[in-house]
Each structure stands twice: as C-alpha cells, then as structure tokens.
Amino acid sequence: MKYLSKKDKKILKLSLISCLTTIVLFFLLSTFTDCNPIFGGVLYGGDLPNQYLSFFQYYRHLVLGNWASAGYTFSNGLGGDMAGNIAYYVLSPLNFIVFLFPANKINIAVYVIILLKLGLMSGTFTWLILKWFNFKYQAYAIFLGIAYSLSGYSVAYAGNVMWFDGLILLPLITYALVRGIKTNKWLAYSILLACAIIFNYYIGYMICIFMVIIFLAYTINNFKDIRLFFHQFLNFAISSIISGLISAIVLLPTLFNLSSNKLAQSDFNSDFNIKLLITGGKTVSRLFIGDTYNDWPPIFVGTLAAIIFIIYFIDSRNSVKARITNLIIGIMFVLSIIVRPLYLFWHGGQQTIAYPYRFSFLIVFWILLLAAKELSYQDFKRKDRIIATTIYLLLSLMTVYIRRRIGPNNFYEWIAVALVLLFGILIYFSNKNFVRIILILFGLVELSGNAYTGLSHLGMKSDYYPRYVAENNEIISKIPAADKTGRIAKNYELNNDRGEGYTFNYRGVEEFSSNNDSRISSLMTDLGFSTFRYFYYYQTGTVVTDAIFNVKSFINSSLTNQSISPEYVNYGLRDDLKTRPVILKQGDKTVYRNETLPFAFAGNLSNKLKFKDENPVYNQNLVLNSLTQSKSNVLDYSTKKARITTNNLSVKYGTVKYHVIKKHKKITKRTEQKYFTIKRYDKERPGTMSFTYDNLKPNQVGYIRFSKNLMQLVLPLNNYQWNKNPDYRPPFSLTINGKQVQLQEYTDQLIGVQADKNGKVDIKMTIDGKGGKFILKYPKFVNIDFSALHDKVKKVRNREMKFTSFKDGYVAGKVTIDKNQNLVTTIPYSKGWQAKVDGKPVKINRTLGVFIGLKMKPGTHQITLKYRTPGVLVGAILSIIGIISLTVFTLFLKKNKKD
C-alpha cells in the first residue's frame, strides 16, 4: 500500500466500500427471501442445489487425496472423463473456501463463495471506472459497481457460481487491454485473460470475443495512422494467443473431452426460431423492475443507469465517432438476442438448456461503462435529461403495450413507468447535492427491490442438506465392501441431484452434466429411463437393468416425497426388490443386494441391436440376452387385465398405429398401442381413475409400464412456490397401493410394485386443480422370471474377469475367452482409455456402442485398461511455451521501448 499513490489508495478504499456494500445487501436480501443457507434457506437458482453442490463435494474428495478421479471416475454417472467438468465447475481459486467447512456444510461454503464473488465484481467495476474517469461525485462510481453486481444477470444466475470469476476479471482485463494499446504493456492483459479462460473456459470464451470488440472500438475511436493500428493489432493478437497457450493445460483436455460429446452436437445450422424474436420483444420490459425469470436476457441495471446510458448518445461532449461505434455495438447485441446464428455463436454453437442469453453480462458491463463515462461529467444539459427521460418513458409505455399483447403482465410494469418518471425528475434536478444523494439512495432501493423480487422466486426454506449428507455418509459407510465393488443406486435424492456419486464418493449410475456423453443417454432411453442429452436418471430401474449395469446395492427409503423437506425427492417405488436379500436397515432406509453381471466378462459385444421405440420390456430383454448369449426372457407383459373404475371422468379408448419408413419408401406396420383419453365432467371436483389388478399371486412383485405421457404429469419436485399456497391443488397425482409415485418424463418406464397379501395392485390417478384432459397409454403389468435371471447371472459369473485392480482410471485382471466371445464391459468408453492384452496394445472396440469392449481370441488373457486424459501432456507443454513466450515478448517490448 505504501507504494501506491494517494489517488490509487482512495480508489481502492472506494472499491472496498462498493464490495462490502454489495455483500451486505445480498446477504440481507438472500436472508429475507429464504436463499441464505446460514439461516435455513436454499438458493434454488441455477443448477446450484441439483448439480453444483455435488461437484464441490467431488472437488473436496479430489483435493483431499482421491487424485485418481482427476482423469476418469466411476462417480461420474456410469463412469466418465472429468476434464470438461473440472474445467467448467471447480477451477475457481475461491473454491478453497470449501475446506474451511465440514462436508455436510458445503452448501454454506458455496454461499460464502457467491457472496465474495458478488462483492469482488462490484469492487473491480468500481475500480475500473475510477481509474478511467474523473468523478466529481464518486458515490456514482460506488453505485455503478453495486449495479454491476446486483444486475438482472447476477440475480437471475446467482446460483451459477462458476460463471462469476469471469465477471470479476472482466473490468480488470478491459483495463489491461486499453493500457496495452496505449502503453504497449501487455503482461497484465495476457495473464488476466489466461486466468479467465482457466477459471471457466465458457465465460472466458465470451470474454475473448468481447475483447476483440473492445479492441476494435478503442482503436477506431483513437485512430491516428494505419501503421500504428497494425502495430497495436499485432501486439494484441500475440498477447491473446499467448493467453490461449498459457491456458492450454486446461483448454486442450477440455476440447478433447467435449469433442466426443457436447461439441459433436453443434446447433449452428438450426433454423431461426420466431420465439426468440418474441422473447426479444419481452426483453424490453425486463429492463425494468420485476421479472427475474429464465426466458429473457437478464440485463436489468436500474432506471438511473439506463437513462444516463441514453444521455450518452445524446450528449454532444461525446465524439460522433465514439457514439456511432457504440451504437454499432448496441445493434450487434440486439441482433445477438434475436438472430439465432449470432445467439449460438456467443454460446459456442450450442443451444442452451435453460439459462439463455448467458453472454448478457457483457451487455450489462457495456451499458454501465457508458453510463459511468457520462456520470463522470460535471453536469448534463437540461435538454438532454428531458429527451433521455422522454425516450425511456415512451419505451416503458411501449413495453406495457407489448406485455399486454403477448403477456404475461403484472403490476410491476406500472411500477417501472412510475420509476422512470421519478428518476427523470431527480436527474433533472441532479445539480443539487441533496438531490444526488436521494438519486443514489433511490437507485439502491430499486436495485434491491429487483434483487428481492428475483430472489423470492429462487428461495426455498429448508435446512435439510447438512443432515441429509451426514445420514447418507453414515449408511453408505456401513454397506459391506463387497457390495460396494459394484454400483450403488437409490430411490431418493435431494433436489433431483443426479451427481450424488460425487457427493458420497461411490460408483454411481446417474449423471447430470453439460459434458455428459449423449450416447449413454440414448441407450438409457431405450432401456426405459428418463434421459436427455445432458443427463440420465436411474430411478425406474429393474432387476434386469440392475444386472446389466452391476448395481449391486440399492438404497430404498420409505419416506414420501417432500415429507421432511421441500428439497427431498422420493421417486416412489422399487417394490420389485422386496424379495431380494437385505444388506442392512437403518431408520427409513433399507439396502438391498442385487443379482448382477460383473463389470467385465466374456460375452457378446452387442453393437447391432435393434431397439423398439417406447418398449423397455423388449429392449431390456434384448440387451441382457445378447450380452449373456442366452434366449429366455426375464420380463414379459402379463395377459391379466386390470379392473377399471372412474369417478367424475369420461374415458375414451383408441388405438394408434405406428409405422416405420424403410428403404425405397416402403411403409410397413410396426406396432399398435392402446390409448385412452380422460376428461373431467365437473372441474370443481377432482376426478379419479383406478386400474386394479386383483388376480395376482400374494406378495407378487413385478412392474407397471407407464407411458411417457403420464410421466410428464407427476414430476418429482413440485413447485415450491405453489406448495406454499394452501389452496394449491396439483393437476395430476398418482398412487400405487396408496403410495405416492413421483416420476420423470421423456420415455415409457417401468415402476416396481408388489401385490398385497391378497394379490392386489391398485393404481389410482387423480385429476384436480387445473388438470382437465389427458391422453395416456394403458398401464400394463410386467412379470419377472427370477429363475431365468439367476441362470443368466450364474452363467456369466463363471466367465467373469478376475480383477487384480479396479479403480478410477485403471483396471487390470484375467479373463478366459471361448469361441465366439469377446471381452464385454459396462465401463463407458472415452478417448483416453488404452488397452493391453497380454502386455501388447490393442484396439478398443465397443459394447452396446458406448462401453469398452475388446475383440479377442480364445484363451486366457491378462487385460490392462489404463486411462490417460487426452491432451494433458501436450497442453502442459503448450502452457510452458506460453509462459516462456510471455516472458520473451514482455522483455522484447521493454527493450524496444528503451531503444
């Protein structure tokens, strides 16, 4: 500090005030809206509770000694490369804070990280504008810093904690860029840009694009001669490339990882979607207080900053060239919102799944930067103030009209109009000191009001996370080691978190990540699981899929959905396991032991199977029989019919024929499905429909096949805001033998059931609330042949691979192969796997198109599978080259300056 000038010390002091004020404001606002876990809240925003917390738990396990999981881990769903996940989720230097808290309080640790990042965002922005502009009234700089950190973007995406490092660094990188252009000193720029890429490559990518825009805007506005421009451009390009080289140790492995999943699904060629244009129209109204939802560019910065931003383009003190340049930038941002190819370009060619317009933080930064420049002037022309306020008022009235035409509309839009008038009047008289104080105070109230409104949609009252983590760590620790050599699954989760394998450090069977291999999701869909490109659930498993995926232990909870916390999700039934051996019981939880195939054995690679759409029974039998080279089916549809009763419902039955188009346009019949349409007579009363199987064996276990139409109606985590309303009535609910069932959508699935002592299974559907009409398939009963399952498992166990080592990233053992057999595994393939048979490298084939498989000759063989993260070595070399290049380039520039 003693080496800093008096001015720099004051700038740091004001930046610290901005930082601390933001932290205090967000702490209070998050507490009042049930988003503060310190006081029993949940920040249910972003994917924080249902994804990110488990990644922080993984980070904790990794750093505390589980280094083998840094490359490939069986906690990553069925198993997967971790390069992309590590680069995206856990490389922020502030993540060390998790080690200041116990594992069951990691939710509080992450909240503290969010607080600090928001504060630092405010501080760095305030620092930037104080360094660039001479504010006569420096309180404006503090206010704008707070506006940056409490913008619509920061509030709407508050749970996306891994993005905020880029927002912290953006002001610093921008300052370093302009300093490099002006003084030819590029060291800070290269280092800061490299940090942004390393901490989160996704936001770093967007910042890189924005740096090109800033460079062009600055050099065009300050253009002197073409020779100087090319000199500046060359240094800028070299410095930026050096940043990329320094970050290569993270970028290159991530690129290899993504190239086999996410980057293989580019959406650049997607057709233009008119919905984006409509959403762009709605965006205008979202500039005002009120809506912090998920279908709009969250660029709220407050009415004060917005009006001052408009004044910038009117004020003649700003050069015409600068105003035109910034107008072009503004047009580009508008086109990025409404033109699909540009929108996708900002997101790396990927269609976003929720949280759209992720580049909006750059728009927020740009708006506030221009507002800061304008506020640094001593005063404004009264004429400019009137014109700017009038423009914004007309804009606000126009958005009221838009909202009422395309909806939804609410009273916030009129608050927005009133605020424009209020701020317009205050800005008009802002030459007076006391008016400026009132203006800033009102600005803070508006920012806080918008944040409060947004966070109120994200908050959830619950203090269950610490107890949940502690209880499950205890029960998993008690499962015998032999039963943990396979995979573990559960019928319950917290907040739909499909990454609990990370949290509790076990071999899992579920995944939710942007870097998920969609081919696994596709296979799981065919087998009757709820999946999408980025995730796959296992809650509707069967004894067949347990066997296929080596799910040795299944933990079943008897607690009903949301019975102990709004976060707690119980998916209902795996009552098909009631006849399986019990490993242990503790409280509401029972752990069952399954009969499974091993991770690796001699069998059939099964790469050319022809699955049937929406027929999990057929597909599960097909896979199991193919892998085990057997014929008898374990599952089959029962011929028994259910007795149907209804109350306050009309039922219409129908048959839909499915066809498949083959070569030469020949159309052949594929299958038929019986559907029924149910509709309420009286919408004031609930309607019920029951399917009762009362002709089964006593205590018989099996499955009910439910269609995906029904799965979409009974999602597991009901809307917490609705549940806080005592008059809320769910539109559709489902029980089996009186037990509530919660499901996931996307495909037909099998639900495990057990008949009562009289051989009865009763399925009851209730239509209530706003539910009116539904189309569903007939729910069929599915039998289980345990004898056939036992024979298949026993047969394969006689030819399993005998492991000498089985850990993350390394598998070794012996296997005996007979004629017409190969090595079959359920270890998901990634590019980093290398295989050796009897000490010699061999090509890796596939099992079921997604798992490691090896074509082998008959005989007994020693197998070694080793994982090496692709790109790590080359990336490390490039990073070293980048560091050396930065040193040489910096010395070169310094020497030339002296000369």
N, C-alpha and C positions, 0 to 999 in steps of 0.2 A: 504493500500500500504506500510506503514512503517514497517509492519511485514514481508514483502517479502524480499527475498534475492536479491542481486544485479543482479544475473543471471535471477531470475524469473521476475524481473522488466523489464529487457531487452527483455525477451521472450514476455511479454505482450505488450511491445512497438512495437516489430516487428509484432506481431499478429494483432495489431490495424492497422498498416500500410497496411498489407495484406487485412484486412477487408475494409478499406476506399478506397484502390486502386480498389478493385472489385466493390464497389458501384459506384465509379466514372466511371469506364469502362462500366458497364452495363447501367448506366444512359445515357451515350453518345451514346452507340450502340443502345439502345432501342429508343432513340430520332431520330437517323438517319434512323431507319427502321420503323418508324411510330408505334412503340409499346409503346410509352410513353404517357399516357393519360393527363399528365400535359400540353403537347404541342399538344393536339388534336389527339392522336393516340389510337389504340386499340391493346392490346396484345391478338391476336386471336389464342392463343395456349392453349393446354389442353382443358378443358371444361370451362375455366375461364369465358368468356362472356355469354355462353349459359347455365350455370348451377351454377357455384360457386358464382357469384355475388349475385344471389338471396338467396343463403344460408347465405351469410354475412348479407343481409338485414333481414333475419329471425333471425339471431343471435342478431342483433340490437333490433328488436321488443321484443325478448325474455328477454334480459337483462334489457330493459327499462320498463318492467312491465308485459309483456304477459307471465307470468310464467306458466299458464295453458297449453300452447302449448309445454312445455318441454316433456310431455309424449306422447300425441296424439293430432294432429292438423288437422283441415279441410283445411288448406292451403297446406297440403302435398297431392297433387293430389285430388282425391275424399275424401281423409282422410287417415291417417296412423300413425303408431308408429314412433317416432322420435329418438329412442335410437341409432340406427345404423347411422343415418345421423349426429346426434350431435357428436358421437364418431369419425366419419370419417372426417367431414368437419370443425368443429368450435371450437375444444378444444385447439388450439394453444394459449399459453399465449400472443403472439404478436398480437392476434386479437383485443385486447383492443384498438388498434390504430384506429379502425373504429369509435370510439366515439370522436375522435379528428376532425372528418369531418362531414358535414351535410349528410343526407341520399342520396341526389342526387349527391354527390361527392364520393360515396363509392368505385367507380372504381379507383379513385386516392388513396384512403386509402389502397386498396388491392395492388396496385402497390408499394406503400411505404413499405408494409409488405414484398413483394417479394424482393425489394432492400435490406432491412435489413437482411432477411434470407440468401440471397446470400453472403452478407458481413460476416455474422456470420459463415457461412460454411467455407469461406476462413480463417477466424481468428482461428477457432477451429482446423482446419487441420494444419495450420502453428504452432499453439501452441503445438500440439501433437508431430510433428516431431522435433521441437526444444527441447522438453522435453526428447525425446528418443535418439536423435542423436546429436553429437557434430559437427556442421557445421563450417568448417573454413571459408567458403564463405556463409554467412547467407542469402544473397539475393536469393540463391537457395530455401530456405525454404519459403520465401515470394512468389516466382514464383510458387512453387508447390501448395501452398494454393490457389492462383488465378486459377491454372489449375483445382483444385478440384471444385471450384465454377463456373467456366466457361467451364466445361467439356461438351461433347456432351449431356450427360444426363440432366444437369442443363438447357442447352439452349433448347433442344427439348421439355422438360417438364416444361419449365419456368412457364407456366400457372397453373400447378398442385401445387399450393402454399401450400396445406395442407401436401404434402409429405416432404417438406424441413426441418421440425423440426427434423425428424429422421436423415437427413444428417448432420445437425448441431451437434446433440448429438453423432453421431457415433464415431468421434475421441475421445470424452470425455469418452464414455462408454468403448472403446477399451483400453484407457489408464488406466481406473479404473479397468478393468478386469485383465490386466497384473500386475498392482500394487497389486491387491488382491491375485493373485497367488504368487507373490514374497514376500509380507509382511504380508499376511493373514489379510489384512484390506479390508473388503467388503462393508462397509457402502455406499461409493460413488457409487460403481457399482450397488447396489440394487436400490438406489434412481434414478440414471440416467436411468437405464433400465426401471424402472416403468414409468418414465416421457415419454420415447419414446413410450411406449405402450399406455399411456393415451392420448398423443397429437395426435397420429394417429396409431390405432391398426394394420393397414395393413402394413405400413412400419415397425412398431415395431415388427411384426411377422417375417419379413425378417431379421431384426437385431438380433432377438433371435436365429435364425438358424445360422447366421454368427458368433455369439458369441461362439457357440459350436465348429465351425470350428477353430476359433482363439484360443480357449482354448486348443483344441487337438494339433494344430500346435505348440503352445508355449511349452506345457508340454512335447511333444515328442522331440522337439529340445533341451530342457533343462532337459531331463530325468536323474534322479540320482538313485532312487530306487523305487520299486513298492509301498512300504508303503507310501512314500511321495506323489506319484501320487494319490493314493486313498484318501489321506487326502485332497489334493488340489481339487480333483473331488467332494468330499463330500461337501466341503465349497462352491464350485462353484454352485453345484446343489441346495443347501439350499438357497443361495443368489438369484439365479434365480427364484426359487419357491416363495420366499418372494416378489420379484418384481411382479410376477403374482398376488399374494394375494393383494398387495397394489393397483394394477390397477383393481381389481375385480369389484369395483363400476362402472367402465366403461365397462369392458370386459363382465361381466355376462349379463347385459341387452342387450348389443350388440349381444351376442351369441344367446339369445332368439329371438331377432328381426330377425337376419339373418337365423336362423334355419327354419323359416316359409317362407322364400323366397330364398335368394341367396344361402345359404348353402344346400338347398334342391335340387340344380341343379349342383351337383359336376360333373366335366368333367374328373375325373381321368381315367375313362375307355375309353376315346376317343381314336380312332385309331391314329397311328402315321401318321403325315401329311408330305409328302415329301416336301411341300412348305417350311416348317421350315428348312429343310436341305439346300434348295436352298438359303433361306434368310440368313442362317448361312454363306454360301459362300459369299454372298454380304456383309456380315458384315465386312469381312476383309478390303474391300475397304473403308468402312465407318470409319475405324480408321483414315483416312486422312481427310484433309480439304475438305469441300464441301457440303456434303449431310446431312442436319439435318431434315430428314423426319420421317415417322411414321411406317416403316416396318422393322426396324433393331435395334439391341442392340446399343443404343447411348453411346459408350464407348470411344469416341474421347478424348484424354488427351494431344494432341500435340506431334509433332515428337521428340522433345527433350526428354520428359519423356519416350516415347516409346523406343527410342534407349538405354537410360540409364537402362530402365527396362530389356532389353535383356542383357545388360552388367552384370546385377546382376547374371544371371545364368551362365555366363562365368567366372566371377571373382573368382579366387581361394581363395581370402580372406574370402569369404562366405563359411561356412562349407558345406560339401557334404550333410549332413543330412538336413540342412535348405533348400538347393536348391532342393533336392528331394521332401521335404514336400511341398514347394511352387509350384513345378511342378505338384504334385498331385492336389493341389488346382486349378491350372490353367486348368488341364484336366477336373476337375469337373465342372468348369464354362463353358468350351466349350460344354460338354455334356448337361449342363442345357440349352444351347442355341438351340441345335439341337435334343435332345431327349425329346419327348413330356411329358412323365410322370414326368421327373425332372423339366421341364419348368412349368408344372401345380403345382408341389409341392411348388415351390417358390411363386406361386400366390394363395396358399390356396386351390388348386384343382379347381380353376375357370378359364375358358377360358377368356382371356382378350378381351374386346371390345375396340379396338383401344389402343394406347399407350402400345405396347407389351414390353416384357423384362423389367419389372418395377424394377426388382432386380439388374439391370445393375449398379446402383450406388455403389454396393458392389464391382463389378469388377473394376470400376474406382478407388475406395478407395484402393483396394489391389495393383493395378498397381502403383499408385502414392506412396504408402507406401514403396514398394520395391525400386522404383526409389529414394526415399528420403534416404533410407539406403545407397544406392550406392553413391549418391551425397555427403554424409557426409564424405566419404573418402577424403584424401588429393588430390589424383590424380588417374588416371586409367592407366593401361598398354596400350601402343600404339597398341599392337597386339589385345587386347580386343576391343578397339574402332573400329579398322578396321573390325574385324569379326562381331561385332554387326551391324555396318552400312551396311555391305555387306548383312547380313541376312535380314535386314529391306528393303534394296533396292530390293533384289530378291522378297521379299514378296510384295512390291509395284508393281513390274513389273508383278507378277503373278495376282494381283488383276486387273490390267489393262486388262489382257487377259480375266479374269473372267467377268469383266464388259462388254467387247465387245462381249462375247458369250451369256450372259444372260441379259445384259442391265439393266437399261438404262446407257448410258455412256455420259460423258461430259468432258470439258477441265480441270475440277478440278483434274481429275486423274493424268494428266501430271504435274500439279502444285504440287501434292503430291510427285511425283517422284523427281522433282526438289528440293523440300524441304528436302527430305531425303539426297540428295547429299550435299546440303548447310549445313544442321545441322551436317552431318557426318564430313565435313571438319572443321567446327567450333569446334566440340567436339575433333577432333584430336589435335587441337592446343589450347585446353582449359586450358592448364597450365599457359598461359599468362593472366594477369589480364584484359587487354583491350579486349581480345577475350571473356572472360567470360561475360563481360558487354554486348558485341554485341550479344552473345549467348542468354542471358536472354531477351534482347530487341527484338530480332527476335522471341523468343518464345512467348512473349506477343503479338507481331504483328500477329503471326499465330493463337493464341487463339482468339484474337479479330476478325480476319478475318473469322474464323469458326463461331464464335458467330454472326457476322454480316450476314453471308450467311444464317445461320439458322433462325435468327430473321426476315430477309427480307421475308421469307416465312410465317411468323406469323403476320406481321404488317398490319394494316388497318388504313387508315386516316379517322377519324370521331371524332367529339366532341359532338355527339348527346345524349349520355347517361344522362347527368345531366338534359337536357331539357325534355327528354322522361320521366324520373322519376317524375319530377315536374309536368308536364302536366297530367300524368295519376293519380298521387295522387290527383290532383285537381278534375278531372272529377269523380273519384270513390268516393270522399268525398261528391259529390253533388247528388249521387244516393240516393233516399229516403231509410230510414232504413228498411222499409217493404220489399223493393225489394232486400235488401242485406241479408235477412234472408235465402235466398236460395243460390245457387251457381252462380258465375259470369264467363262468358267466353268472349273471344274476337276473332276477325278475323285477328289480327296482333300481332306481338311480336318483340322483339329486339334480334337478333342473335339466333333465334329458342329457346329462353329460355322458357322451359315448367314449370318453377318454379316461375312465376310471382305472383302466390298466396302468396308466401313468401314475395316478394318484396313489394306488396301493401296490404298485410295482409287481404286478402279476402278468402272466401271459394271457392276453385278452382275446376278444373275438368281436369287438366293435371299434368303430373309427369315425371321427368327425374332424376333417382337416381339409384345407384347400389343396393340400398336396397328396390327397388320397388317390390311389390307383383305381380309376373308374372301372377297370376290367373286373376287379374283385366285386365292386358294387353290382355290376351287371350279372355276374354269376350268382350273387346272393339274391338278386331279384328273381332269377329263375327258380331258385330254391325256396322262395316264399318268404323273403324278409323285406322289411321296409328299408329302402335304399334310395340314394340319389348319387350323382357323380361324386359328391364330396363326403358321403357318409354311408355307413351300413349299420343297422341295428341287429340285435340277436334275440330280442325278447320273445319272438314267436318261433323259437327253436323246437325241434322234435327229437326223439331218441335217434332218428336216422341222421339228422344234421349234427347232433352231439357226437355220434360215432364218426362221421366223416371228418369233422374238424377237431377231434380229440379233446372235446370238452369234458374233462374228467370230473370236474366238480361244478355243481350248480347250486347257488345260494338262493333259497326261496324265502321271502318274507311274507308273513300273514297280515301285515299292516296294510290297510286300504289306502288308496291314492289320496294324498294331501290330508291324511288323518292327523298327522303330527306336525306338519308344516306345509305351507303352500308350495314350497320347493320340492317336497317329497313326492316322487312319482313311482307308483306301483302299477305294473302293466297287467296285473290280474293273475292269470292262471298259467302254471306249468304243472297242473294236477296230473299230467301223464307220468310224472316222476314219483307219484305216491307209492308205487310198488318197488321203487329202486332202493338199494341199501342206503341207510342214513349214516353219514360220516360223523356228524355232531349236531347238537341242538343248543341254541343259546338265545334265550328270550323269544322274540318273534321270528327268529331265523332258523331254518333247517338247511343243512348242507347235504346234498345227495351225491352219491357216487354213480357215474355213468359207465356203461359198457362201450368202449370206443376202439377205433382203429388207432394204431400208433402214428407218430408224426411221419415216419418213413417206413416203407415196406416194399416187398416185391409184388408188383401188380400191373395193372393196365394204365397207361398214361391218360387215356380217355379224353383225347383232344378233339374228337369229331362227333361229339354227342349232339343230337338234335332235340332241343328242348321244346316243350309246348308252352305257348303263352298262357299265363294265369292258371297253371296246373301244377302246383307244388308237389302234390302226391306223386304224379307221374315222374316229375323231374328228380325228386329225391330218390325214388327207387332206381331210376336210370343211373344216377351217379354212383350210388352205393354198389349196385350190381356190376357196373363197369369197372370200378376200382378194384373190387374184390374178385372179379371174374366169376360171378355166380349169377343165378337166374331168379330165384324165388323172391317175391316182393315182401317187404316188411309192412308197408302201408297199403291199404285198399279201401275204397269207398264202400260203406255199408249199404246193403239193399233195404235196410229198415227205414221206414218213413216216420216223420215226426207228426204229431197231432198239433194242428194249428188252431189257435183261438185268438180272437181280436175284440177290442173294445174301442168304440169311437173312431174306427178306422174303416176305410174302404180299401179293398185289396183287389188288384187286377193282375192276373198272371199273363205271361207272354214268353215267347221263345225267340231268341236271336240267333241267326245262323252266322257263323264265322267262315270266311273264305280266305284262301291264300293264293296269290298270283304266282304261278310258276313260269318257266321259260316259254317263249313263243305265245305269251298272253293266254295260256291255258289256265282256266279257273277251276279249281277243284274244291269240293266241300271238305271242310276241316273238322268242325265240331259244332255242337249246338249247346246253348246254355239257357236254362230256365230262369227268367227274371220275374220279379213281382214289383208292382208299383203300389206304394201305400200312401194314403192321404187321409188327413183328419176331416171328420164331419164338422165337429164343433171346435173351433180354435181357442175357445175359452177354457176347454178342459183337455187334459193330457189324453193321448191315445196310446193304447198298448197292443202289442202283438207277441204271442208266445209260440215258440216251437218246442214241443215236449216230446223227447224220446223216453218212453216209459216201458220199453220192451228190451232193455239191455240186461246184461248179467250184473248181479250185485257187485258194487265197487269196481266195475269195469272201467279201465282207462282208455282213452283214445283222443281224438281231435275233432274239433268243429272247423270246417273250412268256411271262412268268411271272405266275402268279395271285397275288393279294394274300394268299392262304392261305400261300403259300410265302414271300412277302416278310417275313411276321411271324416266320419261323423263323430267319432269318440276319441279325439286326440287326448294324450295323457296329461298335459299340463294346461289345465283350464286357465283362462284369462283371469289374472289375479284381481284386476280392477273390477271385472264383472262379479267375481265372488265376494267382493266387499259390499256389493249391493244385495241387501237381504231379499229383494224382490226378484233377483235373477233366477231364471229357470232355464237350464240347458236345453237346447233344441232337440238333442237326441242322447239317450243313455242306454247302456246295455248291461245286463247281468246274466250270469250263468250260475244256476243253483243259488241264487240270491247274492252272489259275489259280483261286485262291480268290476268290469273289464275295461281297461284303457288300452288303446291300440295306436299304431302308427299307420300312415297311409302308404300309397304308391303301388301295392300289388295284393293279390289274393294271398292269404296267410292262414296258418293252422294254429288253433288255440287248444292247448292241452286241457282236457277235462277228465273228471272221474264221476261215474254214476254213483248215486247214493245206495244205501243198503237194499233198496227196492228196485235197483236197476233203472233209475230215472235221471235224466239230464234235462233241465228246463232252461231254455233261452228266452229271455224277455227283453223286448225292445220297447222303449218309451219315447214317444214324440211329444214334445212340450215346448213352451216358450214360443220362439218364432219359427220353430220347425213346422213345416206344412206337408211337403211331398218328397218322397224318396224312392229311388229305384235300386233294388238290391237283388243279388243272386240268392238262390235257395241255400240256406246253411246246411251242408251235408256232414254226416258223422263219418269219421275215418277210423277204421280198426287198426290195431297194432299186432303183428305177429312177432312176439318176443323170441320165440324159438328160432325163427329164421334169422333174426338179428344176432342171436347168440352164436349160431353156426357160422355166420359170415365173419364175426369178430374173432372167433376162435381159430378159424381157418387162416386169417391174416396174421394173427398173433404168432403163429408158427413160422412165419416168414418175415417177421419184422426186423428192422435194422437195429442191431445191438449197439447202443451208443457208448462210446468211451468218453465223449464230451458233448454237451449240448448247452450252449449259452448264446447270448446275443452276439451275432456275427461270426460264430464258429461252431460247426457241427462235425463230429467225426464218429466213425463206427464201422462195423462189419455187417454185410448182408449177403445172403445166398440167393442167387437168381436162377430160376429154372427156365426152360424153353418157353418162348412167347411171353416173357415177363421183362419188366424194366423197373428201375427204382422210382417209386411214387412217393411224393411228399405233399404235405399241406403247408409248406413254408413258402410264402409269397416271393416270387422272383423279383429282383431288382438288378440293375445292370452291374452292380458291384460284386455280385457273387462269382466266385471262381471255384471250380470243381476239379478234384483229382480222384482218379480211380487207380488204386494200387501204385500211388505215387506219380502217376502221369496225368497231365492236364487233359481234360475232356470238355467237349461242348455241352452246355446245359440246354436241355430241351424243356418242355413244359408238361405239367399235369393240369388237366382241365383248363388249359390255356393260360393259367395265371400263377401256378405254383411251380417250384423247382421239380424237374423230372430228369432222369438220366437214362438214355438208351444203353443197354448193357448186354454183354454176352453171358451165357450160363456160367455158373461157378460162384465161388465165394470171393468177395472183393472187399478191400479196405477203401472206405469212402471218406473224403475230406471235403467239407464245404467251408470256404473262408470268405468273409466279406471285407472288401476294401472300398471305402467311399470313393466313387469315381470323381476325379478332378482335384482331390485334396493335394496330391503331390505337385501337380502342375500349377495349381492355384497358389500353393505356398511359394513355389519358385517365382511365379509372376509377381507375387506380393513383395518378395525380396527385391526383385528387379525394379518394382515400383518405388520402393523406399530409396534404393540406390539412385534411381533416375531423379527422384525429387531432390535428393542431396546435390547431385551434379547440376541439375537445372537451376537450383537456387544459387549455388556458387557461381554458375555461369552468368546469371542475371546480375548478381552483386558485382562481379568483376567487370562486366560491360558497363555498369553504371559508373564505376570508378573511372574507367577509361573515358 
